[in-house]
């Protein structure tokens, strides 16, 4: 069973950058599509970004496209979310997730993911 551990969250001013990391143990990302989700207080968990197991396909929420970049490093069993030009509305707990798949399909639905990290807080001050 895969375990995912996020890191890299914190407090940053608007316009700043953060890079979130998600390290996997017990499995490699080669057999998984992966994604990032976020949940702000009082709101539902939302899809942020996803990447296929080959890395050849990525999807982004409209609210982050052009500012965030998802990537994976299979050699390190680690996925990343580079977040630039951060805005106060990006404040949330960010979760990484992995979905076992034999295809290059990327799911935007949280209930299709098999494994989740514990979450890391990102706070953007204005």
N, C-alpha and C positions, 0 to 999 in steps of 0.2 A: 504494500500500500504506500502511495506517495505521500510525503509530507511537504508542505510548502511553508516557507518562512519569509515574510516580507521584512524589509528594512528600508531606511532612507527617508522616512517621513520627517516632518518637522514644521517649524514656523518660518515663513518667508514673507517678504513684502511683495505687494503687487508688482508685477513686471519681472519678478525674479524667477529662478529655476530650481528644480529639484529633480533628482533621479531616484526612482524607486527600484529596488531589486527584490527578486523573489527566487529564493534558492530551493531546489527540490532535492529531496533525499528519498532513496528507495526506488526511484524510477528516473529515467531520463526523459527529456522533453521530445525526443525523437519520435515517440509514439503518441504524442499529445498535441492537440491544438491548445492554445493558451490565451488567456484574456485578463483584462483588468476591469474591475467594477468599482463603483464608489457609492457610498451612502451618506448623505447629509442628515443632520438631526431632523427628525420628523418627516423624512422623505423616504421613498422607496429606493432600493438598490438599483442603480442604473449601469448599463453597459458603458464602458469608456473606450476600450480598444481591444482588438483581438488579432491573433496571428495564427496562420495555419502551421501544421507540423513541419512542412517544408520551408516555412518562412517566406514562401512566394506570394502569399495573399495576406493582406492586412485590411482591417476595417476600423473606422473611427466614428465615434459619435460626432454629430455635427458641431456640437459645442466645443470640441477639442481639436477638430481636424485642423492641421496646419500649425498647431502649437505643441501637440504631444506626439511622441514616436515610440512605438512598441518594438521590441526586438528580443531575440533569444540568443544565447550562447550555449550550444549543446555540449561543448567541451567542458563547460563549467556548470552545466545543469542549472542555469540561471536565466531568468527572463528580466527584462527591464522596461521601465516606462520613463522616458525622458520627458519632463514637463517644462516647457518654456513659456514665457509671457504669462505667468500665472495671474489669475484674477481672484478676487474674494469669493466669487461664486464657485470656484474650484475647491473650496474648503469642504472636506469630507473625510471619512475613513475609507481608505483604498484597500481593495482586496484583489489578490491574484487568484486565478483559478485555472485548472487544467482539465481537459476533456480527452479521454482516450478515444482515438479514432484511427481507422485504417485509410481514411481519405484525407483530402486537403480542405475539407469543410471547416469553416469557422462559424461557430455559433454565437449569436448575439443574446441568447437567452440564458440567464443564470441557472435555470433548472436543468439545463443540459450538461452542466459541468459536474465532474465527478469529485474533484478535490479542491479545497479552498485553503487559503492562508488565514491567519488570525486577524489580519488587518493592520494598517498603519495609518496614523492620523496625519493629515496634511492640513495646515491652517495658513491661509493667505490673508495678511492684514492689508487694509487699504491705506 
